[in-house]
Amino acid sequence: QVQLVESGGGLVQPGGSLRLSCAASGIIFSTYAMGWYRQAPGKQREMVATIDISGLITYVGSVKGRFTISRNSAQNTVYLQMNSLKPDDTAVYYCNSRNALTLYEYWGQGTQVTVSS
């Protein structure tokens, strides 16, 4: 059974930082690209950051220079370090895994990030 379990969300003031974690089980981690997506109320889900099996990283333009994605293969975990958070970053953040060969995807249950003073 595949599970992606996110943690690390919460309430933070503008300018603050959070680190999201996503622990994967039931997949061969090294064969999956990993990513973080977010969905704000009334908006479509958007890609935030992805890291493929070779370590190639992609960010949406609005988070470049503020967010950092990384993966730890020994722990089957992907992280999203979020700095200089803004109210526009408020959303439910979802972990995603995509098989490099079949492109089959799995999703986590989501974790709420709220940036507010």
N, C-alpha and C positions, 0 to 999 in steps of 0.2 A: 504494500500500500504506500503510495507516494504521499508525503506530507511536506509542506512548506510552512514553517511556523515563524511568523514575524514577531518581533518585539522591539521595544525602544521608543515607541511613540509617546506623545503626551502634549502637555501645554507648555509653551515657552514664550518668552517675551521677544519682541522684534530685536534682531541683532544677536540672539542667542544661538545655541547649538544643540543638536541632538544626533545620536547615532542609532540608526536602525540596523537590526540584525535579522537574517533569515536563515534558519537552520533547515537543511534539506535532508530527507531520508527517503529510502525506497527508490533512489535513482543512482546511476553511476555518475557522480557529480562531474567528473572530468569530461564527460561527453555532452554536457549541457551548457549552453550559454545562459547566463543569469542576468536578471534585470530588475529594476524598480520602476513601477508605474504609479501614477496618482490620479485620483478623481475628486474634483471639488464639486460641491453641490451645484446642480444645474449645468454641469459641464461634462464633456466627453473625457474618457480616460485617456491620459497621455503618457508617453514614454518619458521617464526622467533620466535614466542612465542604464546602460547595458555593458556587460563585459563578456566577451565570447571565450571560447575554449583556448584561444591562443593569447588571451589577455588584451585583445583590442577593445578599447573603451569608446563609448559614444555618450554624449550628454545632450539634452535639450538646451537650446541657447540660453534660456532664462536662468539656468543653474550653473553654467560654466564659471569656474573660478570660486564657487561657493560650496559645491557638493563634490564628494569624492566616493567613487564606488571601488570596492575591492573584494577579492574572494580568497578564502582560505581552504584549500583543497583537503588539508589534513583534518579540518573540522567540518567539512561540507557546509560551509557557511559563507554567505555573501553579506557585505556591509554597505551601508550608505551613511557616510559622515556628512552632516548638513551643518554648515556654518553660515553666519550672517543671515539668519532666517528672516523672512519677510512675511507680512500677513497674506500675500498672494501665494505663499507656499502651503497654506492651510488646505488640507485634503486628506482623504484616506489613501495611504500608501500601500501598494500591493507588490509582493514579491512574485517574480515570474521565472520559470525555467523553460527552456526550449531546446529540444534535442537537436544537436548539430546536423544529424543525418536525416531524420524523419520530419523535423520541424514540429513535432508534437509538443504541446505546451501544458504546463501545470501552473496553477495560481494558488497563492496563499489566501488567507481569509481577510487580510488587510489590517492595518493599524492606523489609528487616527493621529494626525499631527495638526495641532492648532497653534497658530502664532498670533498672539494677541497680548496687548498690554492691559 
